[in-house]
Amino acid sequence: MDIDQKFKPDVKSFPATELKSYAEPASPDEMHHGRVYFVLQFMDRDLLVPHLYPLIFLGHDLDVDNRNLRYFQDFESYIAGVRYGSHGEEDSACFHVYGPEDGKHIFDYEYALKGLMSCALTRRNMVDVDQRIRRLAEEAQSGEPKP
């Protein structure tokens, strides 16, 4: 048995997928309490450096004084047992609150993955990706675009 045959059961393939040129965030009306959603943001203007992290959807309008808001909690504190409304000052938790038009960077897993795949294809087709990222960092520090 050759090496390819030996490890073939451990190899997974991803089916071909068409990637849209725009993001498809999770619909606020279709979010489910307790479900994990993913924030996908980019650290640079050229969308080359993605930042992905999970949030737990806590629900709509948890504060009776404020309406039309969506509440999320960071994954780490949620799995540690910290809960909105019953957390103390000693609890380390990060809660996120978004209005009806906010949160366009929150995705279901599959759509966050598509955003990352799109980023990967852009990076793959760019010859000088590391140099470009360094230039963007220098521009951000100096406040002036470089040629």
HELIX and SHEET records of a PDB file:
HELIX    1   1 ILE A    3  PHE A    7  1                                   5    
HELIX    2   2 LYS A    8  ASP A   10  5                                   3    
HELIX    3   3 PRO A   28  GLU A   30  5                                   3    
HELIX    4   4 PHE A   75  ILE A   79  1                                   5    
HELIX    5   5 TYR A  109  ARG A  124  1                                  16    
HELIX    6   6 VAL A  129  SER A  142  1                                  14    
SHEET    1   A 5 PHE A  95  TYR A  98  0                                        
SHEET    2   A 5 ARG A  70  ASP A  74 -1                                        
SHEET    3   A 5 PRO A  50  HIS A  60 -1                                        
SHEET    4   A 5 VAL A  36  PHE A  42 -1                                        
SHEET    5   A 5 ILE A 106  PHE A 107 -1                                        
END                                                                             
